[in-house]
Amino acid sequence: MRFILIAVLLLVNLALEATLFQGLRIFGVKPDFTLMIVISYGILKGKNYGTYVGLCAGLLLDIMYGKVFGIYGLSYMITGAISGMFNEKVFKDSMLPALLFNFAAVAICQTLIYMFSYLTNSLGYFGMPPLEFLVSRMLPLMAYNGILGGPFYRLIYRMDKSRLANRRLY
C-alpha cells in the first residue's frame, strides 16, 4: 500500500506544483515539494526508496517541464540516493536532520540540474552564469526548502507510520 500512497502523493504534488504552489513564490522561487518528498523517503526508508522515489518524481517533472528527458529524473534520483545513504545514521523522530538534508539537497539537486542542462545544451531558463544562478535561484530555494523541510518531513513521517501505509493489499 505504501507504493500506492507514494504514487498518489507524487501525482497530487505535481498537480499542486503546476497550479496552486505557483502563488507561493518568494524572490521568484517556489518551494520544491517534490524534492522534500524524495528527501523524506530517503531519510525514512533508505537508499533504495530514495533512489526509486527520486527517479519517479524526477521523471514526472521531466514529462511536465523538461526540455531534455531525463535531466530531472537523474538529478532527483542521485539526490534521493545520497539522502538515503544516511538512513541509519539519522534520528528519524527529529525535524533537524530533515532541515539540514533539505538545505543540502537543494544544492546537490540544483547543481546537477544545471550541470546536466549545460552538458546537453538545454539551459532554458538556466541560461545564466553560474554565480547569478547561485545567487538568484539556488540560495533562495535552499532557504525556502530548509525552512519548510522540517514540518513537511513530519507530515511524511506520520503518513508513513500510519496504518494505511502499512496495510497489505492482499
N, C-alpha and C positions, 0 to 999 in steps of 0.2 A: 504494500500500500504506500510505502514511503516514496517509491518511484513515481507513482501517480500524483502524489502530493507535490513533489518537486516539479513535475511537468506542469501541473496546473499553476503552481506558484510562478514558474518562469513565463508561462504564457500570459497570465494576468499582469505580471510585472512588465512584460513587453508592451501590452496594450496600454497600461498606465503611463509608461515612459513616453510613448508616442503621443499621448493626449494630455492627461492631467498634470503629469510631472513637468511639462514644459513651462508651467507657471511658477515653478519653484526656483527659477534661475536667479542667481546672485552673482554679480560681476560677469554675466554672460555664461555661467556654468551651472548646470543642474547636477544634482547628486546622481551617482552611478549605483542605483539599487541593484542592478544585475551583478555588479562586482561584489556588493555586500552579500548577496545570496551565495555566490561562489566561495567567498572567504569564510562565511559562516559554516557551510557544509565541509569545507576543507578542515577547519578547526575542529568541528564536531566529529566527523567520521573518518578523517584521514586522507591520505594521498590519492587513493583510487576515487573516492567520492569527489574530492576537489577537482581532480582531473576530468572526470566524466561530466560533472555539473558545469565546469568551466567550458568544456568543449561544446556541450549542448547549448548553453547560454550564448556563447560566442557565435555559434553557427546561426542561431536565431537572429542575433544582431547583424550578422553578415547578410542574411536574407533581407532584413529590413533596411539597413543603412549602407552596407558595404559596396564599394566600387569594385574591389577585387575580392572574390570569395575566399575566405579562409583567414584573413588577417585578424579579425576579431576572435574567431574560433581558436586559432593558435595562441594568441596573446592571453585570452582568458583561461585556456587550458594550462598553459605554463604557470600562470599566476595561481590558479587553483592547486596545481601540483606542489608548488613551493609552499603555499599556506598549509597544505595537508601534511607536509613533512614534519611540521611542528605539533601535530596532533597529540602525541603522547607527552610532550613537554609543556603543555599549556593547561592551566587550571580552568576547566570549562564553565564553572559557575560564575566566574568574574567577567565583568564587561571590559576591564582594562586591556586584556590581550586583543579583544576584538577592535578596540580603538586603535591600538598600535598597528595591528595587522592591516586594518583598512587604510590607515595612513600610508604604510609602506607599500601595500598592494597597488594603490593608485600610481605610485611612482614606477613600479615594475611594469604594470599593465600599459600605462600610457607611453612609457619609453619603448616598449615592444611594438605597440601600435604605430608609433611614429617611425621607428626603425623599419618595420615591415612595409609601411606605406612609402617610405623613402626608397627602399630597395625595389619595390615594384613600380615606382614612378607614378604612384596614385595618391599623392599627398592631399588632394582635395582641399578641405578647409584647414588642413595641417600645413599648407604651403607657406609656412612662416619659418624664420630662422629658429634654431633650437633654443636660444636664450629667450626669445619672445614667446615661444611655445611654453617654456618652463614658467615664465612669469605670468602670462595671461591665461593659461589653461591648466597646467599641472598643479601649481601651488594652491590656487583657489579650490580646485577639485580635491586635493589632498586634505585641506582644512575641512571642507564640507563633508566628505566621506568619513574623515576621522571623528568628527563630532556626532554624526548620525549613525556611525557604525556600531557603537555600543548598544544603544537601545534597539536597533534593528536586529542585532545578534541575539539579544534576549528574546525577541519575538520568535525568531527562527528556532532558538533553543527550546522554548516552550512548545512550539508546534512539533518539533522532533521528538520530544518526550511524551507527547500526548498519546492517548490510546489509539487515535485514528491513524497516526503514523506507524504504529507498531502492530496494527491489525493485519492478519493474513487474509488474502483474498480467496483461499481455497479451504 
